[in-house]
Amino acid sequence: MLSRETYEITEKFREEIDDANKYLFPGELKSNYYELPILSPPESETKEKESNSEEMPDY
């Protein structure tokens, strides 16, 4: 299982690559020169979000 810190760093890295791709390859949604595995948040973070969403009503 990934730690929360590892998950956040990997997601930030993925966002930076996507931003660079928009600049380097305008008009293309994604380029295939890199492949990062799809990550799911650590279980503790998922449970925290679920419990928080139950407490906070949507407006």
Biopython code that builds the backbone (N, CA, C, O; Angstrom):
import numpy as np
from Bio.PDB.StructureBuilder import StructureBuilder

atoms = [
    (1, "MET", "N", (0.841, -1.174, 0.000)),
    (1, "MET", "CA", (0.000, 0.000, 0.000)),
    (1, "MET", "C", (0.893, 1.247, 0.000)),
    (1, "MET", "O", (1.915, 1.297, 0.685)),
    (2, "LEU", "N", (0.488, 2.238, -0.776)),
    (2, "LEU", "CA", (1.255, 3.474, -0.852)),
    (2, "LEU", "C", (0.976, 4.371, 0.343)),
    (2, "LEU", "O", (-0.139, 4.422, 0.861)),
    (3, "SER", "N", (1.997, 5.062, 0.759)),
    (3, "SER", "CA", (1.782, 6.050, 1.814)),
    (3, "SER", "C", (1.113, 7.275, 1.199)),
    (3, "SER", "O", (1.167, 7.478, -0.014)),
    (4, "ARG", "N", (0.499, 8.068, 2.024)),
    (4, "ARG", "CA", (-0.178, 9.270, 1.540)),
    (4, "ARG", "C", (0.817, 10.211, 0.861)),
    (4, "ARG", "O", (0.511, 10.802, -0.174)),
    (5, "GLU", "N", (2.014, 10.348, 1.448)),
    (5, "GLU", "CA", (3.030, 11.233, 0.876)),
    (5, "GLU", "C", (3.446, 10.762, -0.518)),
    (5, "GLU", "O", (3.575, 11.576, -1.433)),
    (6, "THR", "N", (3.656, 9.456, -0.684)),
    (6, "THR", "CA", (4.037, 8.906, -1.983)),
    (6, "THR", "C", (2.938, 9.147, -3.002)),
    (6, "THR", "O", (3.218, 9.519, -4.142)),
    (7, "TYR", "N", (1.700, 8.941, -2.607)),
    (7, "TYR", "CA", (0.559, 9.162, -3.499)),
    (7, "TYR", "C", (0.504, 10.620, -3.949)),
    (7, "TYR", "O", (0.324, 10.894, -5.136)),
    (8, "GLU", "N", (0.657, 11.560, -3.009)),
    (8, "GLU", "CA", (0.581, 12.984, -3.343)),
    (8, "GLU", "C", (1.718, 13.398, -4.272)),
    (8, "GLU", "O", (1.501, 14.162, -5.212)),
    (9, "ILE", "N", (2.925, 12.902, -4.020)),
    (9, "ILE", "CA", (4.071, 13.232, -4.872)),
    (9, "ILE", "C", (3.849, 12.691, -6.279)),
    (9, "ILE", "O", (4.117, 13.387, -7.259)),
    (10, "THR", "N", (3.364, 11.462, -6.387)),
    (10, "THR", "CA", (3.131, 10.856, -7.697)),
    (10, "THR", "C", (2.053, 11.607, -8.464)),
    (10, "THR", "O", (2.195, 11.830, -9.666)),
    (11, "GLU", "N", (0.983, 12.000, -7.790)),
    (11, "GLU", "CA", (-0.082, 12.753, -8.451)),
    (11, "GLU", "C", (0.427, 14.119, -8.915)),
    (11, "GLU", "O", (0.073, 14.574, -10.002)),
    (12, "LYS", "N", (1.251, 14.771, -8.102)),
    (12, "LYS", "CA", (1.817, 16.071, -8.491)),
    (12, "LYS", "C", (2.714, 15.893, -9.716)),
    (12, "LYS", "O", (2.676, 16.713, -10.634)),
    (13, "PHE", "N", (3.517, 14.832, -9.738)),
    (13, "PHE", "CA", (4.382, 14.530, -10.876)),
    (13, "PHE", "C", (3.544, 14.309, -12.134)),
    (13, "PHE", "O", (3.884, 14.803, -13.209)),
    (14, "ARG", "N", (2.451, 13.568, -11.994)),
    (14, "ARG", "CA", (1.576, 13.294, -13.134)),
    (14, "ARG", "C", (0.983, 14.606, -13.672)),
    (14, "ARG", "O", (0.907, 14.796, -14.885)),
    (15, "GLU", "N", (0.564, 15.509, -12.774)),
    (15, "GLU", "CA", (0.008, 16.796, -13.196)),
    (15, "GLU", "C", (1.058, 17.628, -13.930)),
    (15, "GLU", "O", (0.748, 18.276, -14.929)),
    (16, "GLU", "N", (2.290, 17.612, -13.443)),
    (16, "GLU", "CA", (3.355, 18.377, -14.093)),
    (16, "GLU", "C", (3.646, 17.831, -15.485)),
    (16, "GLU", "O", (3.896, 18.604, -16.410)),
    (17, "ILE", "N", (3.617, 16.524, -15.643)),
    (17, "ILE", "CA", (3.834, 15.921, -16.961)),
    (17, "ILE", "C", (2.700, 16.308, -17.898)),
    (17, "ILE", "O", (2.943, 16.647, -19.056)),
    (18, "ASP", "N", (1.465, 16.262, -17.411)),
    (18, "ASP", "CA", (0.324, 16.646, -18.242)),
    (18, "ASP", "C", (0.426, 18.107, -18.672)),
    (18, "ASP", "O", (0.130, 18.439, -19.820)),
    (19, "ASP", "N", (0.849, 18.986, -17.748)),
    (19, "ASP", "CA", (1.020, 20.401, -18.090)),
    (19, "ASP", "C", (2.099, 20.571, -19.155)),
    (19, "ASP", "O", (1.935, 21.354, -20.090)),
    (20, "ALA", "N", (3.201, 19.839, -19.013)),
    (20, "ALA", "CA", (4.281, 19.916, -19.999)),
    (20, "ALA", "C", (3.805, 19.403, -21.351)),
    (20, "ALA", "O", (4.160, 19.967, -22.386)),
    (21, "ASN", "N", (3.011, 18.345, -21.354)),
    (21, "ASN", "CA", (2.497, 17.801, -22.609)),
    (21, "ASN", "C", (1.598, 18.801, -23.328)),
    (21, "ASN", "O", (1.617, 18.878, -24.556)),
    (22, "LYS", "N", (0.814, 19.566, -22.575)),
    (22, "LYS", "CA", (-0.051, 20.576, -23.201)),
    (22, "LYS", "C", (0.793, 21.629, -23.908)),
    (22, "LYS", "O", (0.408, 22.136, -24.962)),
    (23, "TYR", "N", (1.937, 21.954, -23.330)),
    (23, "TYR", "CA", (2.833, 22.941, -23.935)),
    (23, "TYR", "C", (3.596, 22.338, -25.120)),
    (23, "TYR", "O", (3.702, 22.959, -26.177)),
    (24, "LEU", "N", (4.123, 21.130, -24.936)),
    (24, "LEU", "CA", (4.957, 20.512, -25.968)),
    (24, "LEU", "C", (4.146, 19.948, -27.125)),
    (24, "LEU", "O", (4.602, 19.956, -28.269)),
    (25, "PHE", "N", (2.945, 19.460, -26.833)),
    (25, "PHE", "CA", (2.125, 18.812, -27.851)),
    (25, "PHE", "C", (0.738, 19.455, -27.882)),
    (25, "PHE", "O", (-0.242, 18.809, -27.510)),
    (26, "PRO", "N", (0.633, 20.713, -28.318)),
    (26, "PRO", "CA", (-0.684, 21.347, -28.344)),
    (26, "PRO", "C", (-1.612, 20.598, -29.296)),
    (26, "PRO", "O", (-1.191, 20.138, -30.358)),
    (27, "GLY", "N", (-2.853, 20.483, -28.911)),
    (27, "GLY", "CA", (-3.826, 19.781, -29.741)),
    (27, "GLY", "C", (-3.959, 18.314, -29.400)),
    (27, "GLY", "O", (-4.949, 17.684, -29.772)),
    (28, "GLU", "N", (-2.992, 17.758, -28.704)),
    (28, "GLU", "CA", (-3.082, 16.357, -28.297)),
    (28, "GLU", "C", (-3.485, 16.305, -26.835)),
    (28, "GLU", "O", (-2.952, 17.047, -26.010)),
    (29, "LEU", "N", (-4.424, 15.428, -26.518)),
    (29, "LEU", "CA", (-4.847, 15.322, -25.128)),
    (29, "LEU", "C", (-3.765, 14.684, -24.273)),
    (29, "LEU", "O", (-3.463, 15.169, -23.183)),
    (30, "LYS", "N", (-3.185, 13.608, -24.762)),
    (30, "LYS", "CA", (-2.112, 12.934, -24.027)),
    (30, "LYS", "C", (-1.161, 12.328, -25.046)),
    (30, "LYS", "O", (-1.573, 11.897, -26.123)),
    (31, "SER", "N", (0.095, 12.303, -24.697)),
    (31, "SER", "CA", (1.040, 11.589, -25.539)),
    (31, "SER", "C", (1.353, 10.268, -24.849)),
    (31, "SER", "O", (1.186, 10.134, -23.637)),
    (32, "ASN", "N", (1.797, 9.321, -25.610)),
    (32, "ASN", "CA", (2.019, 7.982, -25.066)),
    (32, "ASN", "C", (3.482, 7.715, -24.732)),
    (32, "ASN", "O", (3.876, 6.559, -24.577)),
    (33, "TYR", "N", (4.288, 8.759, -24.618)),
    (33, "TYR", "CA", (5.705, 8.508, -24.356)),
    (33, "TYR", "C", (5.979, 8.171, -22.906)),
    (33, "TYR", "O", (7.092, 7.768, -22.567)),
    (34, "TYR", "N", (4.987, 8.326, -22.044)),
    (34, "TYR", "CA", (5.175, 7.913, -20.658)),
    (34, "TYR", "C", (3.963, 7.110, -20.212)),
    (34, "TYR", "O", (2.846, 7.335, -20.678)),
    (35, "GLU", "N", (4.191, 6.200, -19.333)),
    (35, "GLU", "CA", (3.115, 5.384, -18.781)),
    (35, "GLU", "C", (3.291, 5.341, -17.276)),
    (35, "GLU", "O", (4.250, 4.751, -16.778)),
    (36, "LEU", "N", (2.378, 5.956, -16.552)),
    (36, "LEU", "CA", (2.379, 5.857, -15.099)),
    (36, "LEU", "C", (1.182, 5.015, -14.695)),
    (36, "LEU", "O", (0.101, 5.148, -15.269)),
    (37, "PRO", "N", (1.371, 4.159, -13.721)),
    (37, "PRO", "CA", (0.231, 3.353, -13.294)),
    (37, "PRO", "C", (-0.844, 4.232, -12.665)),
    (37, "PRO", "O", (-0.544, 5.240, -12.025)),
    (38, "ILE", "N", (-2.091, 3.837, -12.855)),
    (38, "ILE", "CA", (-3.198, 4.552, -12.218)),
    (38, "ILE", "C", (-3.170, 4.178, -10.744)),
    (38, "ILE", "O", (-3.186, 2.999, -10.389)),
    (39, "LEU", "N", (-3.128, 5.184, -9.901)),
    (39, "LEU", "CA", (-3.032, 4.935, -8.468)),
    (39, "LEU", "C", (-4.356, 5.250, -7.801)),
    (39, "LEU", "O", (-5.060, 6.187, -8.177)),
    (40, "SER", "N", (-4.668, 4.458, -6.820)),
    (40, "SER", "CA", (-5.825, 4.791, -5.998)),
    (40, "SER", "C", (-5.300, 5.359, -4.690)),
    (40, "SER", "O", (-4.218, 4.987, -4.237)),
    (41, "PRO", "N", (-6.065, 6.258, -4.082)),
    (41, "PRO", "CA", (-5.580, 6.845, -2.831)),
    (41, "PRO", "C", (-5.401, 5.782, -1.761)),
    (41, "PRO", "O", (-6.073, 4.752, -1.799)),
    (42, "PRO", "N", (-4.521, 6.009, -0.823)),
    (42, "PRO", "CA", (-4.372, 5.059, 0.279)),
    (42, "PRO", "C", (-5.715, 4.858, 0.982)),
    (42, "PRO", "O", (-6.534, 5.774, 1.054)),
    (43, "GLU", "N", (-5.925, 3.648, 1.496)),
    (43, "GLU", "CA", (-7.221, 3.314, 2.092)),
    (43, "GLU", "C", (-7.607, 4.288, 3.193)),
    (43, "GLU", "O", (-8.776, 4.659, 3.307)),
    (44, "SER", "N", (-6.653, 4.704, 3.998)),
    (44, "SER", "CA", (-6.967, 5.613, 5.098)),
    (44, "SER", "C", (-7.504, 6.938, 4.558)),
    (44, "SER", "O", (-8.416, 7.520, 5.145)),
    (45, "GLU", "N", (-6.945, 7.420, 3.444)),
    (45, "GLU", "CA", (-7.408, 8.682, 2.860)),
    (45, "GLU", "C", (-8.815, 8.518, 2.291)),
    (45, "GLU", "O", (-9.648, 9.414, 2.426)),
    (46, "THR", "N", (-9.082, 7.377, 1.656)),
    (46, "THR", "CA", (-10.403, 7.127, 1.096)),
    (46, "THR", "C", (-11.445, 7.090, 2.202)),
    (46, "THR", "O", (-12.523, 7.667, 2.060)),
    (47, "LYS", "N", (-11.134, 6.420, 3.292)),
    (47, "LYS", "CA", (-12.070, 6.341, 4.412)),
    (47, "LYS", "C", (-12.299, 7.712, 5.028)),
    (47, "LYS", "O", (-13.417, 8.035, 5.429)),
    (48, "GLU", "N", (-11.232, 8.529, 5.107)),
    (48, "GLU", "CA", (-11.370, 9.879, 5.650)),
    (48, "GLU", "C", (-12.312, 10.708, 4.787)),
    (48, "GLU", "O", (-13.167, 11.420, 5.312)),
    (49, "LYS", "N", (-12.164, 10.621, 3.471)),
    (49, "LYS", "CA", (-13.015, 11.395, 2.575)),
    (49, "LYS", "C", (-14.466, 10.944, 2.692)),
    (49, "LYS", "O", (-15.379, 11.771, 2.698)),
    (50, "GLU", "N", (-14.679, 9.629, 2.785)),
    (50, "GLU", "CA", (-16.041, 9.122, 2.909)),
    (50, "GLU", "C", (-16.680, 9.608, 4.196)),
    (50, "GLU", "O", (-17.835, 10.032, 4.193)),
    (51, "SER", "N", (-15.947, 9.551, 5.293)),
    (51, "SER", "CA", (-16.509, 9.990, 6.567)),
    (51, "SER", "C", (-16.724, 11.501, 6.559)),
    (51, "SER", "O", (-17.697, 11.988, 7.134)),
    (52, "ASN", "N", (-15.833, 12.244, 5.917)),
    (52, "ASN", "CA", (-16.000, 13.693, 5.835)),
    (52, "ASN", "C", (-17.176, 14.071, 4.947)),
    (52, "ASN", "O", (-17.879, 15.040, 5.234)),
    (53, "SER", "N", (-17.400, 13.325, 3.880)),
    (53, "SER", "CA", (-18.491, 13.659, 2.975)),
    (53, "SER", "C", (-19.845, 13.410, 3.639)),
    (53, "SER", "O", (-20.828, 14.072, 3.305)),
    (54, "GLU", "N", (-19.904, 12.469, 4.569)),
    (54, "GLU", "CA", (-21.159, 12.218, 5.263)),
    (54, "GLU", "C", (-21.477, 13.352, 6.234)),
    (54, "GLU", "O", (-22.644, 13.674, 6.458)),
    (55, "GLU", "N", (-20.442, 13.956, 6.809)),
    (55, "GLU", "CA", (-20.642, 15.009, 7.795)),
    (55, "GLU", "C", (-20.957, 16.354, 7.142)),
    (55, "GLU", "O", (-21.697, 17.156, 7.712)),
    (56, "MET", "N", (-20.411, 16.608, 5.968)),
    (56, "MET", "CA", (-20.565, 17.905, 5.322)),
    (56, "MET", "C", (-21.643, 17.828, 4.239)),
    (56, "MET", "O", (-21.476, 17.093, 3.266)),
    (57, "PRO", "N", (-22.739, 18.568, 4.384)),
    (57, "PRO", "CA", (-23.760, 18.559, 3.324)),
    (57, "PRO", "C", (-23.285, 19.353, 2.109)),
    (57, "PRO", "O", (-22.525, 20.312, 2.246)),
    (58, "ASP", "N", (-23.734, 18.953, 0.932)),
    (58, "ASP", "CA", (-23.388, 19.668, -0.297)),
    (58, "ASP", "C", (-24.353, 20.830, -0.492)),
    (58, "ASP", "O", (-25.564, 20.681, -0.332)),
    (59, "TYR", "N", (-23.808, 21.972, -0.835)),
    (59, "TYR", "CA", (-24.644, 23.151, -1.078)),
    (59, "TYR", "C", (-24.565, 23.557, -2.521)),
    (59, "TYR", "O", (-25.201, 24.531, -2.924)),
]
sb = StructureBuilder()
sb.init_structure("model")
sb.init_model(0)
sb.init_chain("A")
sb.init_seg("    ")
for serial, (resi, resn, name, xyz) in enumerate(atoms, 1):
    if name == "N":
        sb.init_residue(resn, " ", resi, " ")
    sb.init_atom(name, np.array(xyz, "f"), 0.0, 1.0, " ", f" {name:<3s}", serial, name[0])
structure = sb.get_structure()
